[in-house]
Amino acid sequence: MEIEKYFLVNQFCVSHEVEYTFIESLDQIGFIEIHQIENQDYIHLERLPILEKAIRLTQDLSLDINELEIILDLLEKIENLQEENKLLKSKIEMYRNIISD
């Protein structure tokens, strides 16, 4: 594993003022994955945006972990639907161009 692609969990907790147990909870529900490298816990840099989103949602809306899991799951589904919608729109545009030629 290339350690440059990971962020130290303890450092993240300090900088974002969150408990380590919160990070563990997100790992348990599958939204992030904690990796052990050289006896220290890390999270992949790609997962930082979802982790920061989870913190904001939890703090702003006073959510517990179960409520957060539902909201994160719904947000992920919305993002997937938006991507699918974008793909379908581009296909429709392509077919329109073929028909109009």
N, C-alpha and C positions, 0 to 999 in steps of 0.2 A: 504494500500500500504506500502510495506517495503521501507523506504527511502534509505536504503543501496544500493538498485538496481538503484538508480537515481543519476544524476549529476546536480548540480545547473547551470541553464542557464547563469546567470550573471557571475559566476566563469569561465565557459567555454569561454564566450565572452572575458573576460579579459585575460585569459591565451593563447587564440588563436588569440587575436587582431582582432576580428570580431565584426561587429555591431549586436545588438540585432535584428534589422529588417531583417537581413540575415537569422537568425534562424527562425523568424516568417514566412518568405517566404517559407522556406523548410517545415515548418509545414503546411502552406496553400496548398502546392502542394502535400502533403501526404508522404513525404520521412522521416519525423520524426514526433513525436507527443509530444507536450508540455503538461506536466501534472502540475496541480497546487496542491501543497501540502503545507499546512499551509501558504497560501498567497504568496508562492514563486513558480517560474516556474522551472520545472525540465525536463530533458530528460532521457529516460531509457539508462542505460549503454550499452545495446546491440546495440543501434543506434549510439554510438560514432564513430565507424569506418566509417559508411556511411557519417556522418557529417564531419569528418576530410577529407574524400575523396572529398566531395563536396567543401570544402574550398580550397583544393589543386587545384582541377580542375578550380575553379573560378579564383583563383589567377594566376595560371600558364598559362591558356588559355584566360584570360580576358573575361570570359563568363558572359552573363546576366542570370537571373533566368530562362527564357524560354529555352535558350540553355542548361543550366545545367540540367533542367528537362528532356530534350530529351536524353542527354548523360547518366544521371543516369538510366533512363528507359532502354536504350539500354544495359548498363553494367549489369543491373539486369537480362535482358533477356539472355545475354551471359552466366552469371553464372548459370541460370536455365538450359540452353541447355548443358552446360558442365556437370552438375550433371546428367542430363538425359543420356548423352552420356556415362558417367562413369557407370551408372546403366545398360545400354544396353550392354556395353562391358563385364561386369561381368556376365550377363545372357548368352551371346554368349559363353564365356569361360566355363560356367557351362554346357551348352549343348554340347560343344565340348568334354568335359570330359566324359559325359554320352555316347556319340556316340563312343568314342575311347575305352571305356571299354568293 
